[in-house]
Amino acid sequence: MIQKKILNDYWDGTLQITNKPLMYWLMERGLLGNTFRVFNTEKDLFYSKVEVCTIRCVGKPNLPCIPWVDSSEAFDTAKRLKAHTGYKALVCECDKFIDRKIQGELQIITDLYSSTLEFYYTYNTSYMRQALLEDGQRAYDRHAYNLLKNNLDENSYGDIMELLDRFPNHVIELTIYNENVGIFNRPYVIWEIRAY
């Protein structure tokens, strides 16, 4: 019953993503744009030929994430992380060997009279949080839209515009790459969408 309400709210544009378990539930169903694959079994991971994974805990904010784990150790690492935190640990595809182009956080900020697109971004290709702290820049409205248009193909740009329309006042954390990746084979990955 709860899942039906979530999907109804998603389709009518009223859903607020307020926690990571909800976000991951939507991502696993392909409802939040292009993401990296989540592997549910060692067999799935083996046949994917993915060499390096990220292990992500879900259940509450600020749980650990372990990037760049060798695939042969991914499920053991996830089990240890779950034992340590008490929360589910997901084995996810990662981007260690993929060239990043631009990364950052998008948000449509709305108030009573207007809305503004803000893109807090960086061309620094290190870990996003660190890269934004070191080299983060802000672009607004036309400049922000142009950055997206110039770094994405038409279909991917449309994906991002749809997410911005569907989730105003949410932050959309993404990376844009020099090649197609992820479940929908697009040159971007959505890492997180969250309401503020």
C-alpha beads as a LAMMPS data file, in Angstrom:
LAMMPS data file: protein, C-alpha beads

196 atoms
195 bonds

1 atom types
1 bond types

-500.0 500.0 xlo xhi
-500.0 500.0 ylo yhi
-500.0 500.0 zlo zhi

Masses

1 110.0

Atoms # bond

1 1 1 0.000 0.000 0.000
2 1 1 2.836 2.413 0.875
3 1 1 4.610 1.630 -2.412
4 1 1 1.433 2.469 -4.337
5 1 1 1.213 5.860 -2.593
6 1 1 4.892 6.555 -3.322
7 1 1 4.403 5.791 -7.009
8 1 1 1.193 7.862 -7.168
9 1 1 3.011 10.804 -5.577
10 1 1 5.935 10.294 -7.975
11 1 1 3.742 10.338 -11.080
12 1 1 1.669 13.338 -9.985
13 1 1 4.802 15.326 -9.073
14 1 1 4.182 15.691 -5.328
15 1 1 6.763 13.225 -4.003
16 1 1 9.367 14.635 -1.607
17 1 1 12.512 12.509 -1.335
18 1 1 13.352 12.963 2.327
19 1 1 15.521 9.918 3.015
20 1 1 18.056 7.668 1.332
21 1 1 16.074 4.412 1.559
22 1 1 13.271 6.033 -0.468
23 1 1 15.793 7.466 -2.931
24 1 1 17.491 4.080 -3.429
25 1 1 14.098 2.368 -3.817
26 1 1 13.243 4.792 -6.642
27 1 1 16.723 4.458 -8.193
28 1 1 16.505 0.657 -8.242
29 1 1 13.319 1.028 -10.309
30 1 1 14.942 3.415 -12.807
31 1 1 12.772 6.375 -11.750
32 1 1 15.569 8.861 -10.972
33 1 1 17.417 9.049 -14.254
34 1 1 20.609 7.247 -15.149
35 1 1 22.370 5.554 -12.250
36 1 1 25.033 2.926 -11.841
37 1 1 23.879 -0.647 -11.449
38 1 1 23.258 -2.205 -8.037
39 1 1 24.232 -5.878 -7.850
40 1 1 22.053 -8.154 -5.756
41 1 1 24.115 -11.333 -6.156
42 1 1 27.740 -12.282 -6.624
43 1 1 26.720 -14.051 -9.855
44 1 1 25.227 -10.816 -11.277
45 1 1 28.417 -8.956 -10.411
46 1 1 30.634 -11.661 -11.895
47 1 1 28.795 -11.723 -15.238
48 1 1 28.731 -7.923 -15.436
49 1 1 32.539 -7.892 -15.795
50 1 1 32.660 -4.844 -13.500
51 1 1 36.084 -4.825 -11.850
52 1 1 35.602 -2.217 -9.112
53 1 1 32.566 -1.417 -6.946
54 1 1 31.384 1.082 -4.382
55 1 1 29.710 -0.175 -1.213
56 1 1 26.944 2.156 0.032
57 1 1 25.044 1.873 3.300
58 1 1 21.401 2.909 3.308
59 1 1 19.034 3.553 6.175
60 1 1 19.954 6.925 7.625
61 1 1 22.079 9.983 6.751
62 1 1 25.875 9.977 7.006
63 1 1 26.385 6.230 6.813
64 1 1 29.747 5.190 5.374
65 1 1 30.443 4.595 1.720
66 1 1 33.499 2.614 0.622
67 1 1 34.616 3.529 -2.914
68 1 1 36.743 1.487 -5.278
69 1 1 36.487 -2.002 -3.786
70 1 1 37.787 -4.853 -5.939
71 1 1 34.793 -6.847 -7.253
72 1 1 36.175 -10.085 -5.824
73 1 1 35.884 -8.556 -2.325
74 1 1 32.686 -6.522 -2.803
75 1 1 30.091 -8.782 -1.161
76 1 1 32.393 -9.670 1.761
77 1 1 33.046 -5.950 2.291
78 1 1 29.293 -5.255 2.164
79 1 1 28.646 -7.963 4.796
80 1 1 31.318 -6.520 7.093
81 1 1 29.954 -2.991 6.631
82 1 1 26.425 -4.161 7.424
83 1 1 27.693 -5.967 10.540
84 1 1 29.547 -2.813 11.609
85 1 1 26.697 -0.328 10.986
86 1 1 23.601 -2.497 11.327
87 1 1 22.288 -1.105 8.017
88 1 1 21.888 -2.608 4.561
89 1 1 24.971 -2.233 2.360
90 1 1 24.555 -2.104 -1.428
91 1 1 27.158 -3.278 -3.932
92 1 1 27.165 -0.710 -6.748
93 1 1 29.029 -0.177 -9.979
94 1 1 31.469 2.753 -9.690
95 1 1 33.377 5.167 -11.881
96 1 1 37.025 4.678 -10.969
97 1 1 38.134 4.111 -14.581
98 1 1 35.772 6.544 -16.332
99 1 1 36.796 10.095 -17.275
100 1 1 34.683 12.679 -15.488
101 1 1 33.854 15.876 -17.345
102 1 1 31.968 18.023 -14.815
103 1 1 30.226 17.231 -11.535
104 1 1 28.155 18.971 -8.928
105 1 1 24.756 19.746 -7.491
106 1 1 21.732 21.157 -9.312
107 1 1 18.734 22.748 -7.682
108 1 1 15.692 24.750 -8.754
109 1 1 15.181 27.244 -5.952
110 1 1 11.620 28.505 -5.847
111 1 1 10.057 31.266 -3.843
112 1 1 6.757 33.102 -4.018
113 1 1 7.622 35.039 -7.186
114 1 1 10.294 33.176 -9.130
115 1 1 12.451 30.121 -9.608
116 1 1 16.191 29.974 -10.195
117 1 1 18.386 27.119 -11.396
118 1 1 21.591 26.897 -9.395
119 1 1 24.458 24.628 -10.463
120 1 1 27.235 24.270 -7.892
121 1 1 29.867 22.534 -10.036
122 1 1 33.501 21.728 -10.621
123 1 1 35.710 20.417 -13.395
124 1 1 37.971 18.898 -10.728
125 1 1 37.720 15.127 -11.201
126 1 1 38.574 13.990 -7.675
127 1 1 35.968 12.773 -5.171
128 1 1 33.003 15.151 -5.562
129 1 1 32.678 16.478 -2.018
130 1 1 36.387 17.287 -1.875
131 1 1 36.414 18.664 -5.440
132 1 1 33.534 21.066 -4.723
133 1 1 35.234 22.311 -1.557
134 1 1 38.490 22.920 -3.427
135 1 1 37.234 24.271 -6.759
136 1 1 33.462 24.680 -6.595
137 1 1 31.865 27.405 -8.707
138 1 1 28.245 28.541 -8.913
139 1 1 26.269 29.163 -12.072
140 1 1 22.715 30.454 -12.201
141 1 1 19.884 30.292 -14.724
142 1 1 21.129 30.794 -18.311
143 1 1 24.761 30.017 -17.445
144 1 1 23.705 26.864 -15.564
145 1 1 21.428 25.690 -18.400
146 1 1 24.223 26.325 -20.929
147 1 1 26.718 24.312 -18.876
148 1 1 24.315 21.381 -18.954
149 1 1 23.507 21.769 -22.670
150 1 1 27.188 21.995 -23.609
151 1 1 28.146 18.889 -21.626
152 1 1 25.181 16.585 -22.334
153 1 1 23.559 15.125 -25.427
154 1 1 19.966 16.138 -26.173
155 1 1 18.337 13.081 -24.546
156 1 1 20.405 13.369 -21.382
157 1 1 19.667 17.087 -21.129
158 1 1 15.976 16.192 -21.390
159 1 1 16.369 13.632 -18.586
160 1 1 17.876 16.251 -16.277
161 1 1 15.202 18.844 -17.128
162 1 1 12.502 16.288 -16.320
163 1 1 14.080 15.549 -12.942
164 1 1 14.361 19.262 -12.152
165 1 1 10.677 19.733 -13.053
166 1 1 9.584 16.706 -11.045
167 1 1 11.673 17.595 -7.965
168 1 1 11.824 21.362 -7.387
169 1 1 13.551 22.349 -4.150
170 1 1 15.530 19.093 -4.244
171 1 1 19.276 18.898 -4.767
172 1 1 20.305 16.648 -7.668
173 1 1 23.873 15.429 -7.330
174 1 1 25.364 14.262 -10.631
175 1 1 28.510 13.564 -12.600
176 1 1 28.797 14.045 -16.350
177 1 1 31.286 11.803 -18.171
178 1 1 33.086 11.703 -21.507
179 1 1 31.364 8.399 -22.358
180 1 1 28.042 6.640 -21.837
181 1 1 27.615 4.708 -18.589
182 1 1 24.963 3.330 -16.252
183 1 1 21.648 1.535 -16.576
184 1 1 20.370 3.754 -19.423
185 1 1 23.729 4.146 -21.206
186 1 1 23.886 7.940 -20.902
187 1 1 26.896 10.244 -20.287
188 1 1 25.787 11.156 -16.755
189 1 1 24.979 9.482 -13.443
190 1 1 22.635 10.702 -10.727
191 1 1 24.207 10.035 -7.347
192 1 1 21.553 11.490 -5.115
193 1 1 18.301 13.460 -5.127
194 1 1 17.147 14.892 -1.825
195 1 1 14.702 17.473 -0.531
196 1 1 15.838 20.437 1.537

Bonds

1 1 1 2
2 1 2 3
3 1 3 4
4 1 4 5
5 1 5 6
6 1 6 7
7 1 7 8
8 1 8 9
9 1 9 10
10 1 10 11
11 1 11 12
12 1 12 13
13 1 13 14
14 1 14 15
15 1 15 16
16 1 16 17
17 1 17 18
18 1 18 19
19 1 19 20
20 1 20 21
21 1 21 22
22 1 22 23
23 1 23 24
24 1 24 25
25 1 25 26
26 1 26 27
27 1 27 28
28 1 28 29
29 1 29 30
30 1 30 31
31 1 31 32
32 1 32 33
33 1 33 34
34 1 34 35
35 1 35 36
36 1 36 37
37 1 37 38
38 1 38 39
39 1 39 40
40 1 40 41
41 1 41 42
42 1 42 43
43 1 43 44
44 1 44 45
45 1 45 46
46 1 46 47
47 1 47 48
48 1 48 49
49 1 49 50
50 1 50 51
51 1 51 52
52 1 52 53
53 1 53 54
54 1 54 55
55 1 55 56
56 1 56 57
57 1 57 58
58 1 58 59
59 1 59 60
60 1 60 61
61 1 61 62
62 1 62 63
63 1 63 64
64 1 64 65
65 1 65 66
66 1 66 67
67 1 67 68
68 1 68 69
69 1 69 70
70 1 70 71
71 1 71 72
72 1 72 73
73 1 73 74
74 1 74 75
75 1 75 76
76 1 76 77
77 1 77 78
78 1 78 79
79 1 79 80
80 1 80 81
81 1 81 82
82 1 82 83
83 1 83 84
84 1 84 85
85 1 85 86
86 1 86 87
87 1 87 88
88 1 88 89
89 1 89 90
90 1 90 91
91 1 91 92
92 1 92 93
93 1 93 94
94 1 94 95
95 1 95 96
96 1 96 97
97 1 97 98
98 1 98 99
99 1 99 100
100 1 100 101
101 1 101 102
102 1 102 103
103 1 103 104
104 1 104 105
105 1 105 106
106 1 106 107
107 1 107 108
108 1 108 109
109 1 109 110
110 1 110 111
111 1 111 112
112 1 112 113
113 1 113 114
114 1 114 115
115 1 115 116
116 1 116 117
117 1 117 118
118 1 118 119
119 1 119 120
120 1 120 121
121 1 121 122
122 1 122 123
123 1 123 124
124 1 124 125
125 1 125 126
126 1 126 127
127 1 127 128
128 1 128 129
129 1 129 130
130 1 130 131
131 1 131 132
132 1 132 133
133 1 133 134
134 1 134 135
135 1 135 136
136 1 136 137
137 1 137 138
138 1 138 139
139 1 139 140
140 1 140 141
141 1 141 142
142 1 142 143
143 1 143 144
144 1 144 145
145 1 145 146
146 1 146 147
147 1 147 148
148 1 148 149
149 1 149 150
150 1 150 151
151 1 151 152
152 1 152 153
153 1 153 154
154 1 154 155
155 1 155 156
156 1 156 157
157 1 157 158
158 1 158 159
159 1 159 160
160 1 160 161
161 1 161 162
162 1 162 163
163 1 163 164
164 1 164 165
165 1 165 166
166 1 166 167
167 1 167 168
168 1 168 169
169 1 169 170
170 1 170 171
171 1 171 172
172 1 172 173
173 1 173 174
174 1 174 175
175 1 175 176
176 1 176 177
177 1 177 178
178 1 178 179
179 1 179 180
180 1 180 181
181 1 181 182
182 1 182 183
183 1 183 184
184 1 184 185
185 1 185 186
186 1 186 187
187 1 187 188
188 1 188 189
189 1 189 190
190 1 190 191
191 1 191 192
192 1 192 193
193 1 193 194
194 1 194 195
195 1 195 196
